[in-house]
Amino acid sequence: QVQVVESGGGSVQAGGSLRLSCAAPSDTSCRYDMSWYRQAPGKEREFVAGINIGGTTSYTDSLKGRFTISQDNTKNTLFLQMNSLKPEDTAMYYCKRVGYGPSWCRDYWGQGIQVTVSS
């Protein structure tokens, strides 16, 4: 079973920063789109940021400028740098990997990691 593991979450005060990491094994025959989602209690899971195979990034409009997504392909690691955090950023954050190529290039979700921002 493939393990997609997020790390770097925790509790910070408003205005602080966190960097989330997502590590997963990869196959050399596969290529991947990577993204971050989040879900607050009682709310729908929402897209946060993504980076595709070509390196193009995308963001939820309200987060652009505060959050930055990046990827280290050599280590199969995805990052989300979160600056100027606000209480409304409090949520469970999930890493998503979409694989392209042979049939074993599967899609995976991480188990989620909690981010809590206090006022």
C-alpha positions as semicolon CSV with decimal commas, in nm:
position;residue;x (nm);y (nm);z (nm)
1;Q;0,000;0,000;0,000
2;V;0,142;0,337;-0,101
3;Q;0,187;0,580;0,186
4;V;0,130;0,949;0,114
5;V;0,245;1,132;0,425
6;E;0,195;1,498;0,513
7;S;0,400;1,676;0,776
8;G;0,468;2,026;0,904
9;G;0,128;2,114;1,043
10;G;0,050;2,241;1,388
11;S;-0,076;2,546;1,574
12;V;0,035;2,903;1,511
13;Q;-0,087;3,251;1,591
14;A;-0,240;3,471;1,325
15;G;0,026;3,621;1,104
16;G;0,258;3,326;1,146
17;S;0,386;3,080;0,888
18;L;0,396;2,708;0,834
19;R;0,537;2,487;0,562
20;L;0,360;2,164;0,485
21;S;0,536;1,873;0,320
22;C;0,396;1,573;0,139
23;A;0,616;1,275;0,064
24;A;0,522;0,976;-0,146
25;P;0,707;0,708;-0,339
26;S;0,711;0,741;-0,715
27;D;0,769;0,525;-1,020
28;T;1,007;0,641;-1,291
29;S;0,753;0,547;-1,556
30;C;0,493;0,782;-1,407
31;R;0,446;1,157;-1,408
32;Y;0,245;1,343;-1,150
33;D;0,022;1,642;-1,092
34;M;0,030;1,744;-0,728
35;S;-0,209;1,958;-0,528
36;W;-0,323;2,063;-0,182
37;Y;-0,680;2,066;-0,056
38;R;-0,824;2,162;0,279
39;Q;-1,141;2,097;0,473
40;A;-1,266;2,287;0,774
41;P;-1,523;2,136;1,012
42;G;-1,869;2,145;0,860
43;K;-1,743;2,265;0,523
44;E;-1,671;2,111;0,185
45;R;-1,321;2,009;0,092
46;E;-1,175;2,282;-0,126
47;F;-0,884;2,320;-0,363
48;V;-0,594;2,524;-0,228
49;A;-0,309;2,504;-0,478
50;G;-0,170;2,278;-0,746
51;I;0,135;2,222;-0,961
52;N;0,128;2,020;-1,280
53;I;0,388;1,814;-1,462
54;G;0,511;2,118;-1,651
55;G;0,556;2,320;-1,333
56;T;0,256;2,545;-1,383
57;T;0,101;2,647;-1,053
58;S;-0,253;2,742;-0,968
59;Y;-0,415;2,882;-0,655
60;T;-0,748;2,963;-0,508
61;D;-0,781;3,335;-0,576
62;S;-0,818;3,431;-0,212
63;L;-0,496;3,252;-0,117
64;K;-0,271;3,365;-0,398
65;G;0,007;3,580;-0,258
66;R;0,004;3,415;0,084
67;F;0,047;3,049;-0,012
68;T;0,313;2,905;-0,242
69;I;0,322;2,553;-0,378
70;S;0,646;2,390;-0,490
71;Q;0,783;2,046;-0,563
72;D;1,112;1,862;-0,534
73;N;1,082;1,592;-0,797
74;T;1,410;1,426;-0,703
75;K;1,274;1,355;-0,356
76;N;0,910;1,310;-0,455
77;T;0,809;1,581;-0,212
78;L;0,542;1,849;-0,238
79;F;0,548;2,166;-0,028
80;L;0,300;2,432;0,069
81;Q;0,448;2,747;0,219
82;M;0,178;2,931;0,412
83;N;0,245;3,288;0,521
84;S;0,036;3,551;0,696
85;L;-0,192;3,282;0,829
86;K;-0,542;3,374;0,938
87;P;-0,786;3,195;1,169
88;E;-1,000;3,107;0,868
89;D;-0,708;2,902;0,735
90;T;-0,771;2,654;1,015
91;A;-0,849;2,321;0,850
92;M;-0,730;1,973;0,775
93;Y;-0,495;1,992;0,479
94;Y;-0,465;1,708;0,230
95;C;-0,204;1,625;-0,030
96;K;-0,329;1,482;-0,359
97;R;-0,122;1,309;-0,626
98;V;-0,257;1,229;-0,972
99;G;-0,049;0,984;-1,172
100;Y;-0,016;0,965;-1,550
101;G;0,131;0,682;-1,754
102;P;0,093;0,305;-1,722
103;S;-0,200;0,161;-1,534
104;W;-0,007;0,143;-1,209
105;C;0,040;0,521;-1,201
106;R;-0,243;0,560;-0,955
107;D;-0,399;0,855;-0,777
108;Y;-0,354;0,895;-0,401
109;W;-0,469;1,116;-0,116
110;G;-0,272;1,178;0,198
111;Q;-0,432;1,116;0,535
112;G;-0,448;1,487;0,615
113;I;-0,267;1,712;0,859
114;Q;-0,420;1,967;1,094
115;V;-0,341;2,337;1,073
116;T;-0,479;2,556;1,350
117;V;-0,443;2,934;1,349
118;S;-0,538;3,128;1,660
119;S;-0,629;3,494;1,676
